[in-house]
Amino acid sequence: MSDTPSYGFDTLQIHAGSRPDPATGARQTPIYQTTAYVFRDADHAAALFNLQEVGYIYSRLTNPTVAVLQERIATLEGGVGAVCCSSGHAAQIMALFPLMQPGCNVVASTRLYGGTVTQFSQTIKRFGWSAKFVDFDDLDALREAIDDNTRAVFGESIANPGGYVTDIRAVADVADAAGVPLIIDNTSATPYLCRPFEHGASLVVHSTTKYLTGNGTVTGGCVVDSGRFDWSASDKFPSLSAPEPAYHGLKFHETFGPLAYTFHGIAIGLRDLGMTMNPQAAHYTLMGIETLSLRMQRHVENAKKVAAWLEADPRVDYVTYAGLPSSPYAERAERCYPKGAGGLFTFAVKGGYEACVKLVNALEIFSHVANLGDARSLIIHSASTTHRQLTPEQQEAAGAGPNVVRVSIGIEDADDLIADLDQALAKATA
């Protein structure tokens, strides 16, 4: 379909990037299960390898099924291009790869998924990169943390696990003043609840495993480019502004303009890191996105009802859902996320660690899994699982203390979810 702003979200989530298959007329996007593509002739092959022509070479780099997904996510986010990869964690490395050099750092929010904290605090050291963690509510601390070696600021729109909502515009203004891009992980919000580019972010990452796919079948990740950051404004980003030796001195920003970052992600990132999304995973995710807005509406509706019930229950110490009027972030959520604060939050159980374990074991509808964003309601005790590698101080900062469980509210009947929680809390706090 033609790109036009007149189409609404519900239409774009079904049609963006998708065209009838030219060979067969198939209306659903086919799974192009192939590793390689036949070149027209030697000149065609050379042009593709020189980045003089866009096309398909090898499925580690590009694949027609994955290309439809990339275009659809980029369209829903309001970006110019996207690169899909094998997981959300892969997307984070892919996002940083064109920006960082040994000795450079990323300034990240303290409120992040535990696996991201581990990736940033430990794993990226092996690349010679480092991370500084800052409370994004303290904008002065954020400004002070950014130095001459900072190459990006990173946060989550709706943070995992506690459902904390980031004031993206305020953080983006700080990043802009420092001349570095703001990267927002929009997994928990999805472009239906929040479009970070409209709030000043430069790049967006997703774990497509979660709400975008929505059915718990495949893993995937995506990096989306707004196309608005000037990679040549300083000498901080030579991978995009300086000559690239692997392509005979080609300068990505000079050659590809707003699409420089996206082309680099494919031509360098996927080529050398190999974090490829397989076409079947892309197909499942495309099917999931077709119902994204409908599911997110139900996730939010259910989360509000369940969170309000939990907040009123004497067996619960507190609930972190930003969609509650009592939340310290209620005003921010209403202002920045007017369609809702998502379906993810935590609550603290009276009785601490042991009560949380009993609660998880007693639930019947909720599934005890290390995932979120499924159509099914999910629960996990973060301190003993997803955030286990963190120090107690890091766990508390991330909202994953020992007395806290994380819930991802699904699209079942909300009354059934409440009844399940009720009987499990009775056993956990007896």
KOLVOMAR-553608 format. One record per residue (C-alpha): x, y, z; residue number from 1. Coordinates in steps of 0.5 Angstrom, whole numbers, plus 2048, in hexadecimal, padded with zeros to 3 digits. Layout:
N
((X, Y, Z), NUM)
...
# end
This chain:
430
((800, 800, 800), 1)
((802, 807, 7FF), 2)
((805, 80B, 805), 3)
((800, 810, 807), 4)
((7FF, 813, 80E), 5)
((7F8, 813, 80C), 6)
((7F7, 80B, 80E), 7)
((7F6, 80A, 816), 8)
((7FA, 805, 81A), 9)
((7F5, 800, 81A), 10)
((7F6, 800, 812), 11)
((7FD, 800, 812), 12)
((7FE, 7FA, 817), 13)
((7FB, 7F6, 812), 14)
((7FD, 7F9, 80B), 15)
((804, 7FD, 80C), 16)
((809, 7F9, 808), 17)
((805, 7F4, 806), 18)
((803, 7F3, 7FE), 19)
((800, 7ED, 7FA), 20)
((806, 7E8, 7F8), 21)
((808, 7EA, 7F1), 22)
((809, 7E3, 7EF), 23)
((803, 7E0, 7F2), 24)
((7FE, 7E5, 7F4), 25)
((7FE, 7E2, 7FC), 26)
((7FB, 7E8, 800), 27)
((7FE, 7E6, 807), 28)
((806, 7E7, 807), 29)
((809, 7E0, 804), 30)
((80F, 7DD, 809), 31)
((815, 7DE, 804), 32)
((819, 7D8, 807), 33)
((81F, 7D9, 803), 34)
((826, 7DA, 804), 35)
((828, 7DE, 7FE), 36)
((825, 7E1, 7F8), 37)
((827, 7E1, 7F0), 38)
((82B, 7E7, 7ED), 39)
((829, 7E9, 7E6), 40)
((830, 7E9, 7E4), 41)
((837, 7EB, 7E7), 42)
((836, 7F3, 7E6), 43)
((82F, 7F2, 7EA), 44)
((833, 7EE, 7F0), 45)
((839, 7F3, 7F0), 46)
((834, 7F9, 7F1), 47)
((830, 7F5, 7F7), 48)
((837, 7F4, 7FA), 49)
((839, 7FB, 7F9), 50)
((833, 7FE, 7FC), 51)
((831, 801, 7F5), 52)
((82B, 7FE, 7F5), 53)
((826, 7FB, 7FA), 54)
((824, 7F4, 7F9), 55)
((825, 7ED, 7FC), 56)
((82B, 7E9, 7FD), 57)
((82B, 7E4, 803), 58)
((826, 7E4, 808), 59)
((82B, 7E5, 80E), 60)
((82B, 7EC, 80B), 61)
((824, 7ED, 808), 62)
((81E, 7E9, 807), 63)
((817, 7EB, 804), 64)
((813, 7E8, 809), 65)
((817, 7EC, 80E), 66)
((817, 7F2, 80A), 67)
((80F, 7F2, 80B), 68)
((810, 7F2, 812), 69)
((815, 7F7, 812), 70)
((811, 7FC, 80E), 71)
((80B, 7FB, 812), 72)
((80E, 7FC, 819), 73)
((812, 802, 816), 74)
((80B, 805, 813), 75)
((808, 804, 81A), 76)
((80D, 807, 81E), 77)
((80E, 80D, 819), 78)
((815, 80C, 817), 79)
((818, 80C, 810), 80)
((81B, 804, 811), 81)
((81C, 7FE, 815), 82)
((821, 7F8, 816), 83)
((81E, 7F2, 819), 84)
((822, 7ED, 81D), 85)
((822, 7E7, 821), 86)
((820, 7E9, 828), 87)
((81F, 7F0, 82C), 88)
((826, 7EF, 82F), 89)
((829, 7EE, 828), 90)
((825, 7F5, 826), 91)
((828, 7F9, 82C), 92)
((82F, 7F7, 829), 93)
((82D, 7F8, 822), 94)
((82B, 7FF, 824), 95)
((831, 801, 828), 96)
((836, 7FE, 823), 97)
((836, 803, 81E), 98)
((837, 808, 823), 99)
((83C, 806, 828), 100)
((844, 805, 828), 101)
((849, 802, 82D), 102)
((849, 807, 833), 103)
((842, 80A, 832), 104)
((83C, 809, 836), 105)
((834, 809, 836), 106)
((830, 80D, 83C), 107)
((82A, 808, 83E), 108)
((824, 809, 842), 109)
((825, 805, 849), 110)
((81E, 802, 847), 111)
((81F, 7FD, 842), 112)
((81E, 7F6, 841), 113)
((823, 7F2, 845), 114)
((826, 7EE, 83F), 115)
((827, 7F5, 83C), 116)
((82B, 7F7, 843), 117)
((82F, 7F1, 842), 118)
((830, 7F2, 83B), 119)
((832, 7F9, 83C), 120)
((836, 7F9, 842), 121)
((83A, 7F2, 841), 122)
((83A, 7F0, 83A), 123)
((83B, 7F6, 836), 124)
((841, 7F7, 839), 125)
((844, 7F2, 835), 126)
((843, 7F6, 82F), 127)
((847, 7FC, 833), 128)
((840, 7FF, 834), 129)
((83E, 801, 83B), 130)
((837, 804, 83E), 131)
((835, 809, 843), 132)
((82E, 808, 847), 133)
((82A, 80E, 849), 134)
((823, 80F, 84B), 135)
((820, 813, 846), 136)
((81B, 816, 84A), 137)
((822, 81A, 84C), 138)
((823, 81E, 846), 139)
((829, 822, 849), 140)
((82C, 81B, 84B), 141)
((82B, 819, 844), 142)
((82E, 81F, 841), 143)
((834, 81E, 846), 144)
((835, 817, 843), 145)
((836, 819, 83C), 146)
((83D, 81A, 83A), 147)
((842, 81B, 834), 148)
((842, 813, 833), 149)
((83A, 812, 834), 150)
((837, 810, 82D), 151)
((830, 80E, 82F), 152)
((82B, 80F, 835), 153)
((826, 809, 836), 154)
((820, 808, 839), 155)
((819, 804, 839), 156)
((812, 807, 837), 157)
((80F, 803, 83C), 158)
((814, 800, 841), 159)
((814, 7F8, 842), 160)
((813, 7F6, 847), 161)
((80F, 7FB, 84B), 162)
((80B, 7FF, 846), 163)
((80F, 806, 847), 164)
((80D, 80B, 841), 165)
((813, 80F, 83F), 166)
((812, 816, 83D), 167)
((815, 815, 836), 168)
((815, 81C, 834), 169)
((819, 81F, 83A), 170)
((81E, 81A, 839), 171)
((81F, 81B, 832), 172)
((820, 822, 833), 173)
((826, 821, 837), 174)
((829, 81C, 832), 175)
((828, 821, 82D), 176)
((82B, 826, 830), 177)
((831, 821, 831), 178)
((831, 820, 82A), 179)
((830, 818, 82B), 180)
((82A, 814, 829), 181)
((824, 811, 82E), 182)
((823, 80A, 82D), 183)
((81C, 808, 830), 184)
((81A, 801, 831), 185)
((813, 801, 82F), 186)
((811, 7F9, 830), 187)
((80C, 7FA, 836), 188)
((809, 800, 833), 189)
((809, 7FE, 82B), 190)
((807, 804, 826), 191)
((800, 803, 828), 192)
((801, 806, 82F), 193)
((807, 80B, 82D), 194)
((80B, 80D, 827), 195)
((812, 80F, 82A), 196)
((814, 813, 824), 197)
((80E, 818, 825), 198)
((811, 819, 82C), 199)
((818, 81A, 829), 200)
((81B, 814, 829), 201)
((820, 812, 824), 202)
((820, 80B, 824), 203)
((81B, 805, 826), 204)
((81D, 7FE, 828), 205)
((818, 7F8, 829), 206)
((818, 7F1, 82B), 207)
((813, 7EF, 826), 208)
((812, 7E9, 82A), 209)
((80D, 7EC, 82F), 210)
((807, 7F1, 82D), 211)
((808, 7F1, 826), 212)
((808, 7EA, 825), 213)
((803, 7E9, 82B), 214)
((803, 7E1, 82B), 215)
((809, 7DF, 82E), 216)
((80B, 7DB, 828), 217)
((812, 7DE, 825), 218)
((818, 7E3, 827), 219)
((81A, 7E9, 823), 220)
((81C, 7F0, 824), 221)
((81C, 7F6, 820), 222)
((820, 7FD, 81F), 223)
((81C, 803, 81D), 224)
((81F, 809, 81A), 225)
((81B, 810, 81A), 226)
((820, 813, 815), 227)
((821, 819, 818), 228)
((827, 819, 81C), 229)
((82D, 81C, 819), 230)
((833, 817, 819), 231)
((837, 81C, 815), 232)
((836, 822, 81A), 233)
((83D, 820, 81E), 234)
((842, 81B, 81E), 235)
((83F, 816, 823), 236)
((83C, 811, 81E), 237)
((841, 80F, 819), 238)
((83E, 809, 817), 239)
((839, 80D, 814), 240)
((83C, 813, 812), 241)
((843, 811, 810), 242)
((845, 80D, 80A), 243)
((844, 805, 80B), 244)
((84A, 801, 809), 245)
((846, 7FB, 808), 246)
((842, 7FF, 802), 247)
((848, 803, 7FF), 248)
((847, 809, 803), 249)
((83F, 80A, 802), 250)
((83D, 80F, 808), 251)
((836, 80C, 80A), 252)
((833, 812, 80C), 253)
((835, 816, 806), 254)
((833, 811, 801), 255)
((82C, 80E, 805), 256)
((82A, 815, 809), 257)
((824, 813, 80D), 258)
((825, 80C, 80C), 259)
((82C, 80B, 80E), 260)
((82B, 808, 814), 261)
((827, 803, 812), 262)
((82B, 801, 80C), 263)
((831, 801, 811), 264)
((82D, 7FC, 815), 265)
((82C, 7F7, 80F), 266)
((833, 7F8, 80B), 267)
((837, 7F8, 811), 268)
((833, 7F6, 817), 269)
((830, 7F0, 815), 270)
((835, 7EE, 810), 271)
((83B, 7EE, 816), 272)
((836, 7EC, 81C), 273)
((832, 7E7, 818), 274)
((82C, 7E8, 81D), 275)
((827, 7E7, 818), 276)
((81F, 7E6, 819), 277)
((81D, 7E0, 815), 278)
((817, 7E0, 810), 279)
((812, 7DC, 814), 280)
((813, 7E0, 81A), 281)
((812, 7E6, 816), 282)
((80B, 7E3, 813), 283)
((809, 7E2, 81A), 284)
((80A, 7E9, 81D), 285)
((807, 7EC, 817), 286)
((801, 7E8, 818), 287)
((801, 7EA, 81F), 288)
((802, 7F1, 81E), 289)
((7FB, 7F1, 81A), 290)
((7F7, 7F1, 820), 291)
((7FC, 7F5, 824), 292)
((7F7, 7FB, 826), 293)
((7F2, 7F6, 828), 294)
((7F6, 7F2, 82C), 295)
((7F9, 7F9, 830), 296)
((7F2, 7FC, 831), 297)
((7F1, 7F5, 835), 298)
((7F7, 7F5, 838), 299)
((7F6, 7FC, 83B), 300)
((7EF, 7FB, 83D), 301)
((7F1, 7F4, 841), 302)
((7F7, 7F7, 844), 303)
((7F3, 7FD, 847), 304)
((7EE, 7F9, 84A), 305)
((7F3, 7F4, 84D), 306)
((7F7, 7F9, 84F), 307)
((7F2, 7FD, 853), 308)
((7EF, 7F6, 856), 309)
((7F6, 7F5, 858), 310)
((7F7, 7FB, 85B), 311)
((7F1, 7FB, 860), 312)
((7F3, 7F4, 862), 313)
((7F6, 7F4, 869), 314)
((7FB, 7EE, 867), 315)
((7FE, 7F3, 863), 316)
((803, 7F8, 865), 317)
((803, 7FC, 85E), 318)
((802, 7FC, 857), 319)
((807, 800, 852), 320)
((802, 801, 84C), 321)
((802, 808, 849), 322)
((7FB, 807, 847), 323)
((7F8, 808, 84E), 324)
((7F6, 80F, 850), 325)
((7FB, 80D, 857), 326)
((801, 80C, 853), 327)
((806, 812, 853), 328)
((807, 811, 84C), 329)
((7FF, 812, 84A), 330)
((800, 819, 848), 331)
((806, 817, 843), 332)
((802, 811, 841), 333)
((7FC, 815, 83F), 334)
((800, 81A, 83B), 335)
((805, 815, 838), 336)
((801, 80F, 837), 337)
((7FA, 811, 836), 338)
((7F8, 80B, 833), 339)
((7FA, 807, 83A), 340)
((800, 805, 83E), 341)
((801, 7FE, 83B), 342)
((7FF, 7F7, 83E), 343)
((806, 7F6, 842), 344)
((807, 7F8, 849), 345)
((809, 7F5, 850), 346)
((806, 7F4, 857), 347)
((809, 7F3, 85E), 348)
((806, 7ED, 862), 349)
((806, 7ED, 869), 350)
((80A, 7E8, 86C), 351)
((810, 7E9, 867), 352)
((814, 7E4, 863), 353)
((811, 7DE, 866), 354)
((80A, 7E1, 865), 355)
((80C, 7E3, 85E), 356)
((80E, 7DC, 85C), 357)
((808, 7D9, 85F), 358)
((803, 7DD, 85B), 359)
((807, 7DC, 854), 360)
((806, 7D4, 856), 361)
((7FF, 7D5, 858), 362)
((7FC, 7D8, 851), 363)
((7F8, 7D5, 84C), 364)
((7F7, 7D9, 846), 365)
((7FD, 7DD, 847), 366)
((803, 7DA, 844), 367)
((80A, 7DA, 847), 368)
((80E, 7DC, 842), 369)
((814, 7E0, 840), 370)
((810, 7E4, 83B), 371)
((80C, 7EA, 83A), 372)
((807, 7ED, 835), 373)
((803, 7E7, 834), 374)
((7FC, 7E6, 833), 375)
((7FC, 7E2, 839), 376)
((7FD, 7E5, 840), 377)
((804, 7E3, 842), 378)
((807, 7E4, 849), 379)
((80F, 7E3, 84C), 380)
((812, 7E5, 852), 381)
((818, 7E9, 84F), 382)
((81D, 7E9, 855), 383)
((81E, 7E2, 854), 384)
((81E, 7E1, 84D), 385)
((81E, 7E7, 847), 386)
((822, 7EC, 84C), 387)
((825, 7E6, 850), 388)
((82C, 7E8, 84E), 389)
((82C, 7EF, 850), 390)
((82E, 7F2, 857), 391)
((828, 7F3, 85C), 392)
((829, 7FA, 85B), 393)
((828, 7FA, 854), 394)
((822, 7F5, 855), 395)
((81F, 7FB, 859), 396)
((821, 800, 854), 397)
((81E, 7FC, 84F), 398)
((817, 7FB, 853), 399)
((819, 7F4, 854), 400)
((81A, 7F3, 85B), 401)
((819, 7EC, 85E), 402)
((812, 7ED, 860), 403)
((80F, 7EF, 859), 404)
((80C, 7EB, 854), 405)
((80C, 7EE, 84D), 406)
((805, 7ED, 849), 407)
((804, 7ED, 841), 408)
((7FC, 7EE, 841), 409)
((7F9, 7EA, 83B), 410)
((7F3, 7EB, 837), 411)
((7EF, 7E5, 83B), 412)
((7E9, 7E7, 83F), 413)
((7EB, 7EC, 844), 414)
((7E6, 7E9, 84A), 415)
((7E9, 7E2, 849), 416)
((7F0, 7E5, 84A), 417)
((7EE, 7E9, 850), 418)
((7EB, 7E2, 853), 419)
((7F2, 7DE, 851), 420)
((7F6, 7E4, 855), 421)
((7F1, 7E4, 85B), 422)
((7F1, 7DC, 85C), 423)
((7F9, 7DC, 85B), 424)
((7FA, 7E2, 860), 425)
((7F6, 7DE, 865), 426)
((7FB, 7D8, 865), 427)
((801, 7DD, 864), 428)
((7FF, 7E1, 86B), 429)
((7FB, 7DC, 86F), 430)
# end
